[in-house]
Amino acid sequence: MTKKILLILVVGILAGLFIMPESVYDKTGLLMDVGLCLLLFFVGIDLGSNKDIFKNLKTVGFKILIVPAATIIGSLTGGIVCSIIFKLDIFGALAIASGMSWYTLSAIIITPVSSQLGAVAFLTNVFREILAFISIPFIAKHIGYLETIAAGAAISMDTGLPMVTKNTNQEVAVISFISGVIISLSVTVLVPIFVGLI
């Protein structure tokens, strides 16, 4: 699966560079939205077909919040470590780390304050998403199912959800969706807070 994703990504990059006419670029946003909605629809059908998932989640209760909390804490800790290694402003590094793979939102919020940090935020979060696609199968096989959610962070509820579902089980997929929602909401709060402190 990972090889197919990488191959499709490379083919897309090459098509964008050499084949596609400029007029197609105006429609790519709509096509991606439609594709993502269809993808999530079929994942939803798969999850909904197993009635026991939601019963089992009721027994988990508030423990389900541990996964997004650990993901947020881990991401922010990574931001602090990177600020030390690369001698970045700590709040700028935390703003970048707070994007948690939501590259469109974090870059838009950060760029008015610093175009350099905005570019770094965009690239960092794009690379996190790509690395999540590559690493989720390995993480699921060798480390653990819940850890796959942390790899993708915010994308665990949308583009990363099919990868988590394919490589784990339906119960983890539901936790992934809930975690992705919580993490995405935290991005809308944390990025502006840290940007305000730069």
DRENLUMDO-704758 format. One line per field, with one value per residue: x, y, z of N, C-alpha, C, O in turn; residue in one letter; residue number from 1. Coordinates in nm, 3 decimals. Atoms other than C-alpha are relative to their C-alpha. Layout:
BEGIN
n_xx	X ... $
n_yy	Y ... $
n_zz	Z ... $
ca_xx	X ... $
ca_yy	Y ... $
ca_zz	Z ... $
c_xx	X ... $
c_yy	Y ... $
c_zz	Z ... $
o_xx	X ... $
o_yy	Y ... $
o_zz	Z ... $
rest	a ... $
nr	NUM ... $
// end
This chain:
BEGIN
n_xx	0.082 -0.088 -0.064 0.101 0.021 -0.118 0.002 0.105 -0.049 -0.104 0.069 0.071 -0.099 -0.048 0.111 0.012 -0.114 -0.022 0.112 0.127 0.009 0.029 0.143 0.037 -0.033 0.115 0.099 -0.059 0.056 0.131 -0.020 -0.052 0.111 0.091 -0.071 -0.010 0.135 0.029 -0.086 0.053 0.131 -0.019 -0.054 0.115 0.080 -0.076 0.011 0.139 0.043 -0.033 0.078 -0.066 -0.105 0.046 0.024 -0.132 -0.055 0.064 -0.073 -0.129 0.029 -0.091 -0.134 -0.016 -0.064 -0.144 -0.070 -0.025 -0.080 -0.140 -0.044 -0.023 -0.117 -0.117 -0.028 -0.055 -0.135 -0.083 -0.023 -0.098 -0.129 -0.045 -0.040 -0.134 -0.094 -0.013 -0.010 0.121 0.080 0.075 0.142 0.014 -0.009 0.124 0.107 -0.017 0.033 0.143 0.075 0.029 0.027 0.102 -0.092 0.066 0.041 -0.113 -0.080 0.077 0.000 -0.137 -0.063 0.004 -0.099 -0.132 0.013 -0.096 0.060 0.115 -0.050 -0.047 0.120 0.063 -0.081 -0.005 0.125 0.014 -0.089 0.055 0.108 -0.060 -0.067 0.104 0.045 -0.107 -0.035 0.113 -0.006 -0.112 0.036 0.105 -0.055 -0.113 0.005 0.133 0.109 0.035 -0.109 0.021 0.080 -0.091 -0.083 0.072 0.058 0.128 0.053 0.056 0.146 0.039 -0.083 -0.073 0.091 -0.002 -0.125 0.013 0.101 -0.055 -0.113 0.031 0.132 0.108 0.006 -0.106 0.043 0.093 -0.084 -0.077 0.088 0.025 -0.127 -0.024 0.087 -0.052 -0.128 0.029 0.052 -0.112 -0.081 0.064 -0.023 -0.142 -0.080 0.012 -0.060 -0.146 -0.031 0.014 -0.114 -0.125 $
n_yy	-0.121 -0.117 -0.016 -0.055 -0.141 -0.074 0.000 -0.093 -0.134 -0.034 -0.017 -0.128 -0.109 -0.004 -0.048 -0.143 -0.070 0.015 0.041 -0.070 -0.141 -0.094 -0.006 0.108 -0.038 -0.066 0.101 0.103 -0.010 0.065 0.144 0.056 0.004 0.109 0.126 0.019 0.032 0.138 0.086 0.003 0.066 0.145 0.036 -0.005 0.121 0.111 -0.013 0.017 0.139 0.074 -0.065 0.017 -0.101 -0.112 0.055 0.015 -0.132 -0.048 0.053 -0.069 -0.127 -0.114 0.045 -0.029 -0.132 0.014 0.003 -0.135 -0.078 0.042 -0.047 -0.145 -0.020 0.046 -0.095 -0.122 0.034 0.001 -0.140 -0.057 0.060 -0.060 -0.139 0.005 0.052 -0.090 -0.136 -0.075 -0.057 0.112 -0.012 0.029 0.146 0.057 -0.029 0.095 0.134 0.003 0.027 0.143 0.047 -0.081 -0.096 -0.118 -0.094 -0.052 -0.090 -0.123 -0.078 -0.041 -0.081 -0.146 -0.040 0.030 0.081 0.109 0.101 0.052 0.098 0.116 0.067 0.071 0.116 0.093 0.073 0.085 0.115 0.086 0.078 0.100 0.099 0.081 0.099 0.099 0.071 0.063 0.147 0.047 -0.024 0.096 0.135 0.020 -0.079 0.013 -0.058 -0.137 -0.088 -0.045 -0.123 -0.110 -0.030 -0.092 -0.110 -0.055 0.074 0.128 0.002 -0.012 0.069 0.109 0.100 0.128 0.072 0.056 0.106 0.115 0.062 0.033 0.063 -0.098 -0.073 -0.102 -0.098 -0.094 -0.081 -0.088 -0.109 -0.088 -0.068 -0.098 -0.115 -0.074 -0.060 -0.110 -0.113 -0.059 -0.078 -0.132 -0.076 -0.009 -0.076 -0.146 -0.035 -0.008 -0.108 -0.124 -0.015 -0.016 $
n_zz	0.000 -0.007 0.131 0.092 -0.035 0.045 0.145 0.043 -0.031 0.099 0.129 -0.010 0.010 0.139 0.082 -0.027 0.059 0.144 0.084 -0.024 0.041 -0.109 -0.028 -0.093 -0.136 -0.061 -0.040 -0.086 -0.134 0.003 0.021 -0.124 -0.096 0.040 -0.026 -0.144 -0.050 0.038 -0.080 -0.136 0.007 0.001 -0.131 -0.090 0.024 -0.060 -0.146 -0.039 0.017 -0.122 -0.108 -0.130 -0.021 -0.083 -0.134 -0.063 -0.031 -0.123 -0.115 -0.008 -0.068 0.013 0.038 0.143 0.012 -0.022 0.129 0.053 -0.095 0.016 0.132 -0.011 -0.087 0.076 0.108 -0.059 -0.048 0.121 0.037 -0.093 0.034 0.127 -0.022 -0.058 0.100 0.114 -0.052 0.038 -0.107 -0.058 0.029 0.143 0.014 -0.056 0.096 0.110 -0.050 -0.030 0.123 -0.009 0.137 0.068 0.062 0.058 -0.104 -0.078 0.083 0.022 -0.124 -0.035 0.104 -0.020 -0.101 0.056 0.121 -0.012 -0.086 0.072 0.097 -0.077 -0.052 0.111 0.037 -0.114 -0.013 0.119 -0.018 -0.105 0.061 0.090 -0.085 -0.065 0.098 0.019 -0.123 -0.070 0.006 -0.083 -0.140 -0.036 -0.004 -0.090 -0.124 -0.060 0.077 -0.040 0.038 0.138 -0.006 -0.030 0.118 0.089 -0.078 0.047 0.115 -0.046 0.019 0.141 0.100 -0.063 -0.055 0.073 -0.029 -0.134 0.007 0.073 -0.070 -0.140 -0.003 0.004 -0.127 0.005 0.100 -0.067 -0.090 0.088 0.043 -0.115 -0.030 0.106 -0.023 -0.116 0.038 0.094 -0.079 -0.076 0.093 0.015 -0.123 -0.036 0.096 -0.026 -0.130 0.013 0.094 -0.075 -0.092 0.076 $
ca_xx	0.000 0.280 0.453 0.129 0.080 0.437 0.403 0.077 0.233 0.534 0.307 0.097 0.405 0.532 0.187 0.169 0.515 0.494 0.147 -0.145 -0.256 -0.294 -0.675 -0.684 -0.534 -0.851 -1.048 -0.804 -0.944 -1.296 -1.173 -0.976 -1.282 -1.503 -1.240 -1.190 -1.567 -1.604 -1.311 -1.456 -1.804 -1.673 -1.468 -1.787 -1.980 -1.706 -1.716 -2.095 -2.120 -1.969 -2.223 -1.997 -1.740 -1.949 -2.053 -1.686 -1.598 -1.849 -1.649 -1.331 -1.484 -1.252 -0.945 -1.007 -0.876 -0.530 -0.439 -0.501 -0.354 -0.035 -0.016 -0.046 0.210 0.450 0.416 0.480 0.778 0.915 0.872 1.071 1.350 1.364 1.380 1.691 1.856 1.785 1.808 1.452 1.234 1.065 0.717 0.770 0.875 0.572 0.344 0.488 0.459 0.100 0.000 0.005 -0.011 -0.284 -0.054 -0.311 -0.439 -0.113 0.075 -0.203 -0.207 0.173 0.265 0.135 0.371 0.668 0.675 0.982 0.809 0.495 0.693 0.859 0.517 0.374 0.663 0.687 0.322 0.318 0.618 0.450 0.147 0.362 0.571 0.253 0.133 0.470 0.513 0.160 0.191 0.530 0.405 0.095 0.300 0.599 0.499 0.124 -0.215 -0.286 0.053 -0.056 -0.297 -0.018 0.183 -0.084 -0.219 -0.489 -0.516 -0.626 -0.986 -0.969 -0.691 -0.507 -0.816 -0.820 -0.454 -0.525 -0.835 -0.649 -0.354 -0.529 -0.891 -1.230 -1.218 -0.888 -1.035 -1.314 -1.060 -0.854 -1.150 -1.232 -0.865 -0.834 -1.132 -0.989 -0.641 -0.782 -0.975 -0.658 -0.475 -0.726 -0.649 -0.278 -0.138 -0.289 -0.178 0.186 0.180 0.063 0.371 0.628 $
ca_yy	0.000 0.244 0.180 0.252 0.580 0.692 0.592 0.784 1.088 1.081 1.036 1.331 1.551 1.458 1.515 1.857 1.949 1.822 1.716 1.905 2.232 2.541 2.528 2.204 2.373 2.576 2.253 2.050 2.182 2.069 1.731 1.674 1.764 1.523 1.247 1.299 1.295 0.970 0.817 0.912 0.793 0.442 0.436 0.539 0.253 0.012 0.147 0.155 -0.207 -0.317 -0.234 -0.356 -0.079 0.193 -0.035 -0.109 0.262 0.333 0.111 0.305 0.639 0.932 0.718 0.793 1.148 1.013 0.957 1.316 1.462 1.257 1.352 1.724 1.705 1.506 1.751 2.052 1.879 1.816 2.187 2.281 2.036 2.173 2.531 2.436 2.238 2.491 2.802 2.914 3.140 2.899 3.040 3.028 2.663 2.590 2.763 2.543 2.226 2.320 2.278 1.900 1.821 2.077 2.261 2.490 2.644 2.675 2.834 3.088 3.195 3.214 3.379 3.733 3.740 3.579 3.458 3.248 3.070 3.035 2.855 2.631 2.557 2.463 2.232 2.080 1.986 1.860 1.639 1.517 1.409 1.232 1.063 0.951 0.779 0.607 0.511 0.408 0.050 0.008 0.160 -0.062 -0.375 -0.313 -0.057 -0.051 0.041 0.354 0.497 0.518 0.795 1.012 0.984 1.164 1.390 1.612 1.397 1.102 1.208 1.260 1.173 0.951 0.763 0.508 0.423 0.376 0.167 -0.056 -0.120 -0.150 -0.237 -0.068 0.024 0.208 0.376 0.527 0.641 0.786 0.988 1.124 1.203 1.378 1.599 1.694 1.756 1.966 2.179 2.225 2.351 2.637 2.741 2.667 2.813 3.162 3.156 3.084 3.323 3.596 3.533 3.559 $
ca_zz	0.000 0.090 -0.244 -0.430 -0.240 -0.311 -0.676 -0.714 -0.544 -0.779 -1.084 -0.963 -0.922 -1.268 -1.421 -1.253 -1.381 -1.738 -1.852 -1.694 -1.856 -1.636 -1.665 -1.462 -1.155 -1.097 -1.054 -0.842 -0.513 -0.605 -0.730 -0.408 -0.198 -0.394 -0.374 -0.001 0.062 -0.132 0.054 0.393 0.286 0.214 0.534 0.718 0.556 0.667 1.024 1.039 0.930 1.263 1.536 1.819 1.768 1.928 2.217 2.287 2.277 2.555 2.787 2.706 2.818 2.883 2.819 2.452 2.517 2.603 2.236 2.113 2.434 2.392 2.023 2.104 2.387 2.166 1.878 2.101 2.263 1.914 1.840 2.148 2.058 1.702 1.831 2.027 1.746 1.470 1.691 1.609 1.816 2.059 1.998 1.622 1.650 1.870 1.617 1.341 1.553 1.645 1.281 1.339 0.963 0.887 0.648 0.486 0.807 1.000 0.709 0.649 1.015 1.050 0.717 0.800 1.099 0.923 0.563 0.644 0.934 0.720 0.450 0.708 0.863 0.524 0.435 0.784 0.791 0.430 0.507 0.826 0.623 0.362 0.632 0.807 0.487 0.454 0.820 0.929 0.792 0.964 1.292 1.293 1.231 1.459 1.725 1.788 1.651 1.857 1.766 1.400 1.502 1.642 1.320 1.118 1.394 1.234 0.921 1.135 1.073 0.697 0.450 0.699 0.816 0.530 0.601 0.972 0.894 0.647 0.879 1.217 1.295 1.301 1.668 1.623 1.315 1.527 1.788 1.501 1.375 1.721 1.787 1.451 1.532 1.873 1.730 1.444 1.692 1.897 1.587 1.554 1.912 1.958 1.635 1.693 2.059 1.970 1.672 1.909 2.127 1.845 $
c_xx	0.086 0.066 -0.097 -0.021 0.116 0.003 -0.102 0.043 0.102 -0.064 -0.075 0.094 0.048 -0.109 -0.018 0.112 -0.002 -0.126 -0.123 0.003 -0.040 -0.148 -0.046 0.019 -0.116 -0.100 0.056 -0.057 -0.135 0.014 0.052 -0.110 -0.095 0.065 0.008 -0.136 -0.039 0.081 -0.055 -0.137 0.018 0.064 -0.113 -0.090 0.067 -0.013 -0.142 -0.049 0.031 -0.063 0.071 0.103 -0.045 -0.035 0.131 0.059 -0.062 0.072 0.134 -0.016 0.103 0.143 0.028 0.070 0.151 0.076 0.020 0.084 0.148 0.057 0.033 0.125 0.128 0.039 0.063 0.140 0.098 0.032 0.105 0.140 0.056 0.042 0.141 0.103 0.025 0.005 -0.113 -0.060 -0.091 -0.149 -0.029 0.003 -0.126 -0.119 0.006 -0.043 -0.150 -0.085 -0.043 -0.056 -0.116 0.073 -0.069 -0.032 0.120 0.083 -0.071 0.003 0.139 0.059 -0.011 0.100 0.141 -0.016 0.095 -0.058 -0.123 0.039 0.048 -0.119 -0.067 0.077 0.005 -0.126 -0.033 0.086 -0.052 -0.111 0.056 0.068 -0.100 -0.049 0.103 0.017 -0.116 0.002 0.111 -0.034 -0.103 0.056 0.101 -0.009 -0.135 -0.104 -0.029 0.107 -0.013 -0.077 0.091 0.085 -0.067 -0.056 -0.133 -0.058 -0.060 -0.150 -0.039 0.093 0.078 -0.087 -0.003 0.127 -0.006 -0.096 0.057 0.104 -0.027 -0.132 -0.106 -0.010 0.105 -0.037 -0.096 0.076 0.081 -0.084 -0.024 0.125 0.030 -0.085 0.054 0.130 -0.022 -0.055 0.112 0.090 -0.055 0.021 0.149 0.082 -0.015 0.060 0.149 0.042 -0.007 0.118 0.134 0.050 $
c_yy	0.127 0.027 0.061 0.149 0.085 0.010 0.099 0.144 0.046 0.024 0.133 0.119 0.015 0.052 0.150 0.080 0.002 -0.020 0.091 0.144 0.088 0.002 -0.106 0.044 0.070 -0.101 -0.102 0.004 -0.071 -0.151 -0.067 -0.009 -0.115 -0.136 -0.031 -0.038 -0.143 -0.099 -0.015 -0.068 -0.151 -0.049 -0.001 -0.121 -0.120 0.003 -0.028 -0.142 -0.086 0.071 -0.007 0.107 0.104 -0.047 -0.011 0.135 0.058 -0.049 0.070 0.134 0.107 -0.040 0.029 0.134 -0.007 0.007 0.142 0.085 -0.034 0.048 0.149 0.028 -0.041 0.096 0.128 -0.023 -0.004 0.141 0.066 -0.053 0.061 0.145 0.007 -0.041 0.102 0.148 0.089 0.065 -0.110 0.008 -0.021 -0.149 -0.067 0.027 -0.098 -0.140 -0.014 -0.024 -0.146 -0.060 0.072 0.117 0.124 0.103 0.062 0.100 0.133 0.089 0.056 0.098 0.151 0.052 -0.020 -0.091 -0.119 -0.112 -0.062 -0.107 -0.127 -0.079 -0.082 -0.128 -0.104 -0.085 -0.085 -0.125 -0.093 -0.088 -0.110 -0.110 -0.088 -0.109 -0.112 -0.087 -0.074 -0.153 -0.058 0.013 -0.102 -0.141 -0.020 0.076 -0.016 0.073 0.145 0.100 0.049 0.132 0.121 0.039 0.103 0.122 0.045 -0.079 -0.134 -0.007 0.010 -0.079 -0.118 -0.114 -0.130 -0.082 -0.065 -0.118 -0.126 -0.075 -0.036 -0.078 0.109 0.081 0.111 0.108 0.102 0.091 0.100 0.119 0.100 0.078 0.108 0.124 0.085 0.071 0.117 0.122 0.067 0.084 0.142 0.088 0.023 0.085 0.151 0.044 0.019 0.108 0.134 0.027 0.020 0.144 $
c_zz	0.000 -0.135 -0.100 0.026 -0.050 -0.152 -0.053 0.026 -0.104 -0.137 -0.002 -0.015 -0.144 -0.095 0.017 -0.065 -0.153 -0.086 0.013 -0.049 0.120 0.039 0.100 0.145 0.072 0.057 0.099 0.141 0.010 -0.015 0.127 0.106 -0.029 0.030 0.148 0.059 -0.035 0.085 0.142 0.005 0.007 0.129 0.102 -0.015 0.067 0.153 0.048 -0.010 0.124 0.119 0.135 0.031 0.100 0.142 0.076 0.039 0.127 0.124 0.018 0.073 -0.028 -0.036 -0.147 -0.023 0.017 -0.133 -0.057 0.095 -0.014 -0.133 0.006 0.082 -0.075 -0.111 0.054 0.056 -0.117 -0.048 0.087 -0.032 -0.129 0.017 0.057 -0.107 -0.112 0.038 -0.052 0.123 0.054 -0.032 -0.149 -0.026 0.054 -0.092 -0.118 0.045 0.028 -0.123 -0.010 -0.128 -0.070 -0.066 -0.056 0.107 0.071 -0.080 -0.021 0.124 0.029 -0.100 0.020 0.103 -0.051 -0.121 0.005 0.086 -0.066 -0.101 0.070 0.055 -0.110 -0.032 0.111 0.007 -0.122 0.016 0.109 -0.057 -0.089 0.082 0.074 -0.095 -0.015 0.124 0.068 -0.012 0.088 0.148 0.047 0.019 0.112 0.133 0.070 -0.080 0.037 -0.042 -0.144 -0.004 0.022 -0.121 -0.090 0.068 -0.059 -0.116 0.039 -0.018 -0.147 -0.091 0.059 0.050 -0.080 0.026 0.138 -0.003 -0.065 0.081 0.145 0.004 0.012 0.129 0.005 -0.101 0.061 0.095 -0.083 -0.044 0.113 0.036 -0.102 0.017 0.114 -0.035 -0.096 0.072 0.078 -0.089 -0.011 0.122 0.023 -0.096 0.023 0.133 -0.014 -0.100 0.072 0.094 -0.072 0.010 $
o_xx	0.059 0.079 -0.060 -0.031 0.096 0.038 -0.073 0.017 0.095 -0.028 -0.075 0.063 0.056 -0.081 -0.044 0.090 0.033 -0.121 -0.178 0.099 -0.097 -0.180 -0.148 -0.054 -0.126 -0.176 -0.020 -0.076 -0.160 -0.054 0.011 -0.118 -0.136 0.000 -0.013 -0.145 -0.097 0.029 -0.064 -0.170 -0.053 0.034 -0.119 -0.137 0.001 -0.034 -0.162 -0.146 -0.025 -0.011 0.044 0.138 0.025 -0.022 0.139 0.128 0.003 0.079 0.188 0.069 0.147 0.224 0.144 0.126 0.221 0.184 0.133 0.164 0.233 0.174 0.136 0.209 0.228 0.157 0.159 0.227 0.211 0.143 0.189 0.237 0.175 0.135 0.216 0.208 0.140 0.001 -0.090 -0.035 -0.157 -0.212 -0.135 -0.075 -0.174 -0.209 -0.097 -0.118 -0.205 -0.205 -0.144 -0.157 -0.154 0.070 -0.010 -0.008 0.128 0.124 -0.006 0.011 0.152 0.133 0.088 0.144 0.228 -0.060 0.065 -0.053 -0.149 -0.028 0.021 -0.118 -0.107 0.019 -0.004 -0.119 -0.096 0.040 -0.036 -0.121 0.011 0.053 -0.074 -0.064 0.068 0.039 -0.091 -0.017 0.090 -0.010 -0.091 0.015 0.104 0.062 -0.141 -0.073 -0.046 0.077 0.044 -0.060 0.072 0.120 -0.001 -0.080 -0.230 -0.180 -0.111 -0.209 -0.156 0.070 0.107 -0.038 -0.002 0.122 0.036 -0.068 0.034 0.115 0.057 -0.144 -0.072 -0.044 0.075 -0.005 -0.088 0.052 0.098 -0.037 -0.012 0.118 0.073 -0.038 0.063 0.149 0.042 -0.019 0.114 0.147 0.021 0.006 0.191 0.165 0.086 0.114 0.204 0.147 0.074 0.140 0.236 0.154 $
o_yy	0.221 0.142 0.147 0.228 0.191 0.114 0.175 0.231 0.158 0.119 0.203 0.216 0.126 0.128 0.221 0.193 0.102 0.007 0.135 0.217 0.039 0.022 -0.088 -0.001 0.062 -0.069 -0.184 -0.102 -0.146 -0.227 -0.178 -0.108 -0.187 -0.225 -0.145 -0.126 -0.213 -0.202 -0.126 -0.135 -0.219 -0.160 -0.090 -0.175 -0.201 -0.100 -0.095 -0.180 -0.195 0.170 0.075 0.128 0.133 0.029 0.022 0.146 0.134 0.021 0.074 0.171 0.126 0.045 0.037 0.157 0.089 0.067 0.178 0.167 0.055 0.086 0.192 0.109 0.029 0.122 0.179 0.065 0.044 0.168 0.141 0.023 0.092 0.191 0.101 0.022 0.125 0.235 0.201 0.023 -0.178 -0.095 -0.071 -0.202 -0.164 -0.057 -0.147 -0.207 -0.123 -0.051 -0.176 -0.131 0.034 0.230 0.232 0.222 0.184 0.204 0.238 0.211 0.169 0.188 0.220 0.166 0.064 -0.206 -0.226 -0.229 -0.181 -0.209 -0.238 -0.202 -0.197 -0.237 -0.224 -0.207 -0.190 -0.236 -0.215 -0.206 -0.224 -0.228 -0.206 -0.224 -0.230 -0.208 -0.164 -0.221 -0.160 -0.080 -0.158 -0.214 -0.126 0.042 -0.061 0.162 0.229 0.218 0.153 0.211 0.225 0.156 0.196 0.223 -0.031 -0.084 -0.207 -0.115 -0.010 -0.199 -0.214 -0.223 -0.237 -0.205 -0.180 -0.223 -0.237 -0.197 -0.099 -0.184 0.227 0.199 0.222 0.225 0.221 0.211 0.215 0.233 0.221 0.198 0.218 0.235 0.208 0.187 0.221 0.235 0.189 0.183 0.239 0.210 0.136 0.165 0.220 0.154 0.120 0.171 0.223 0.141 0.043 0.177 $
o_zz	-0.073 -0.176 -0.180 -0.068 -0.109 -0.208 -0.146 -0.057 -0.153 -0.206 -0.103 -0.084 -0.197 -0.187 -0.080 -0.110 -0.215 -0.206 -0.088 -0.022 0.218 0.156 0.167 0.233 0.194 0.149 0.151 0.202 0.105 0.054 0.161 0.178 0.061 0.085 0.189 0.145 0.048 0.129 0.194 0.104 0.083 0.175 0.188 0.085 0.132 0.216 0.149 0.056 0.139 0.169 0.223 0.147 0.197 0.238 0.195 0.141 0.199 0.224 0.129 0.154 -0.141 -0.072 -0.188 -0.130 -0.013 -0.140 -0.090 0.049 -0.015 -0.141 -0.048 0.043 -0.069 -0.133 -0.003 0.045 -0.106 -0.094 0.038 -0.035 -0.137 -0.050 0.027 -0.121 -0.151 -0.048 -0.097 0.236 -0.024 -0.057 -0.186 -0.105 -0.005 -0.105 -0.163 -0.026 0.018 -0.112 -0.072 -0.127 -0.181 -0.017 -0.055 0.087 0.085 -0.028 -0.022 0.112 0.077 -0.061 -0.005 0.095 -0.029 -0.109 -0.048 0.047 -0.047 -0.113 0.025 0.054 -0.087 -0.039 0.084 0.024 -0.109 -0.010 0.099 -0.024 -0.083 0.052 0.098 -0.054 -0.028 0.113 0.149 0.089 0.154 0.226 0.156 0.108 0.174 0.228 0.184 -0.159 -0.052 -0.065 -0.180 -0.096 -0.041 -0.137 -0.137 0.002 -0.055 -0.132 -0.046 -0.010 -0.180 -0.111 -0.012 0.077 -0.019 0.031 0.154 0.056 -0.018 0.071 0.210 -0.057 0.023 0.126 0.049 -0.081 0.030 0.099 -0.042 -0.043 0.094 0.063 -0.067 -0.007 0.102 0.000 -0.082 0.039 0.092 -0.042 -0.012 0.113 0.051 -0.052 0.032 0.142 0.030 -0.082 0.045 0.137 -0.008 -0.047 $
rest	m t k k i l l i l v v g i l a g l f i m p e s v y d k t g l l m d v g l c l l l f f v g i d l g s n k d i f k n l k t v g f k i l i v p a a t i i g s l t g g i v c s i i f k l d i f g a l a i a s g m s w y t l s a i i i t p v s s q l g a v a f l t n v f r e i l a f i s i p f i a k h i g y l e t i a a g a a i s m d t g l p m v t k n t n q e v a v i s f i s g v i i s l s v t v l v p i f v g l i $
nr	1 2 3 4 5 6 7 8 9 10 11 12 13 14 15 16 17 18 19 20 21 22 23 24 25 26 27 28 29 30 31 32 33 34 35 36 37 38 39 40 41 42 43 44 45 46 47 48 49 50 51 52 53 54 55 56 57 58 59 60 61 62 63 64 65 66 67 68 69 70 71 72 73 74 75 76 77 78 79 80 81 82 83 84 85 86 87 88 89 90 91 92 93 94 95 96 97 98 99 100 101 102 103 104 105 106 107 108 109 110 111 112 113 114 115 116 117 118 119 120 121 122 123 124 125 126 127 128 129 130 131 132 133 134 135 136 137 138 139 140 141 142 143 144 145 146 147 148 149 150 151 152 153 154 155 156 157 158 159 160 161 162 163 164 165 166 167 168 169 170 171 172 173 174 175 176 177 178 179 180 181 182 183 184 185 186 187 188 189 190 191 192 193 194 195 196 197 198 $
// end
